[in-house]
Amino acid sequence: MNGNKPVMPMSAQKRIALIAHDNKKYDLLDWAKFNRDSLAKHQLFATGTTGKLLEAELGIEITRLQSGPLGGDQQVGARIAQNEIDFLIFFWDPLEPLPHDPDIKALLRLAVVWNIPVACNRASADFMFSSALLNEPYERILDDFDAYRNRTIAP
């Protein structure tokens, strides 16, 4: 029961963003090759080099955005906020500090705010991709943001 909270429908064909840090690109590529047939059923987005590698290896169309440090992470975040991304697979490297760490944190924050599934490693991606919900319509329950949108700011 959602307590009359707003819902955001997802169709059976999901809009999936794929992102990987440099040290995780080949992990994501290996995972994507294994899941190629499942991925081909969905609309795919990826940042920069990751998208180029995936498109070449998988032979399926991927909407490529900017590289993460050049704004690609923010482009994905904006698409999440505009309900244009349903699912985020982001193989990030927790041992490598990156100059665009604030962008990464903002992206992950938006995924939580808009209640989309997020896989940050192969195990979580495997579990989510084996879910029956992957290929079914689904309604994400959202927090009610009206109070925040309509708040009064004192001068």
N, C-alpha and C positions, 0 to 999 in steps of 0.2 A: 504494500500500500504506500502511495507516495505522499499522502497528506495534502492533496490538492496542489502540489508543487507543479510548476510548468514542466512539460516534457518536450524533447527535441527528437523528432523521428529520424531514424537512419533507414535507408532502404536496404534491400538484400545485397546490392552491390555497394560496397563500402568505398570511401575515398581515403586511401591509406598513404600517409607520409612516411618515407624511409630516409633515415639520417644515420650517418656513422662517422665518428671521429677517425682520423687517419689510422690509428693503431687498431681500429675495429672494422675497417672497411672490408677486409677479406673475410672476417667472421660473418658480417652481414651478407656479403656476396655468396658465401658458402650456404648460409641459411636460405637465402632467396633462391638459389639453384634448386635446393631440395624442395622448396615450396612453390616452384615456378607455376605449376598448373593452378594452384589455389590463388596465387597473386594475379594471374592473368584474368581472373573473373572479376577483378576489382579495378577501380581507377587509381592509378599510382602517381605519386608526387615524390620528388626527391630533391635534396640540395646538391648543387654543383657537381663535384667530382663523383660523389656517390651515385648520382643519377646517371652520369655518363658511363660509369663502370657497369651498373645494373642493366642499363638499356643494351649495351653491347653484349653482355653475357647472356641475358635472358631473351633477347630478341622480341621484347614487348614494349609498347609505347609507355613512356614515363614523362610526365610533365616535369621539366627540370627548372628549378629555381636557382637563385644565386648560391654561391658557396656560403656555408655557415658564417664564417668571419666577415663576409661581405654583405650580410643581411639576410641570408637564406633562412636562418633560424627564426628571424623576426617575420619573414614572409609566411612561414608555416604557422607561426603563432597568430598572425593576423587572419589567416584562413580558418584557423580553429575558431577564433572569436566571431567570424562571419558565417559559421556553420558550413564551411566548405571543405573541412577535413574531419573525418569520423574516427580516425584510428592513427596512432603514432607508434612507429617502431623506430627507436632511437638507441642504437648501440653506442653508448658513450664510454669514454675511457676515464674511470674514476682516479687513475693514478697520474694522469697528465694534466697539469694546470694549463689552461688555455686563455689567451687574451680576451676571448669573447665569452668567458664564463657567465657574466651577467645576462647575456642574451640567452644562454642555455637555461639558466635558472628561470628567466621570464617565460620561455617556451614551456618548460615543465609546469610552471605555475598556471599558465593558461589551460593546459591540458586538464589539470585538476579542477580549475574553476568551471570549465565547460563539460566536465565529467566524460571525457573520452578515454577509451582504453589506451594504456601506454605500456609498451614492452621495452625495457632497457637492456635486456640481454637475451641470449638465445633461449634459455630455459623459459623465461616469461613469454617470449614470442611463440615458442612451441606450444605452451599451454593455451594461450589465447587462440592460436590458429587451429587447435584441435577442438575448440568449442563449437557446438552446434549453432551458437548465436552468430558466428562469423558470416554465414551465408543466409541469414534470416533477417527480416525487418526487426528493428529494435527501437524502443523509445528510451532515450537517456533522460533520467530525472535530473532536473536542474534546481539549484537554489532559486528562490524568488528574489530577483535583483531589483524589483520595483522600489522597495524602501530605499535602497542605495541610490538608485537613479533619481528618486524624487526627494532626496534629503535636502534640508535647508542649510545653507552655509551662512553662519553669522558673520556680519561685517567686522 
